[in-house]
């Protein structure tokens, strides 16, 4: 495996991390934190986004219906972002960076810009790759918010808790992803 963890060991480690999170803190889900980050930026440019509201459940309120839901829970997270969920997202980014620096072999040459399967199908343009990846990320995040949660919340945490919606989400995700990958990369 060239010094890298194989998929089975990685899956066991990921499962253990999710199990510990569910057992000791709360189920993992991260897409809401993008909404919180948006609210933080919005709150920097407008003093009307978040208000202290002693009568609300959280002590905060917002004229934005989404931030105000659950008794102003998200409004409170925008006002006080240093919480488990936001730190978890920051730790994910830091962990990915550390993994890129410390883990296994590094791609060289053209593989640094894009994997061979991408280059064969779409060419060498890094601009096209970056634009496509950015657009795909926006689309996935939009879908996650539309579904009320992301793959980590619905699929991984949901299935771990034996939630029917988690299993349905996983089936739907793979039912869409496999044909999309075959269409995009042309099965050989």
Order of alpha helices (4+ residues) and beta strands (2+ residues): alpha-alpha-beta-beta-alpha-alpha-alpha-alpha-alpha
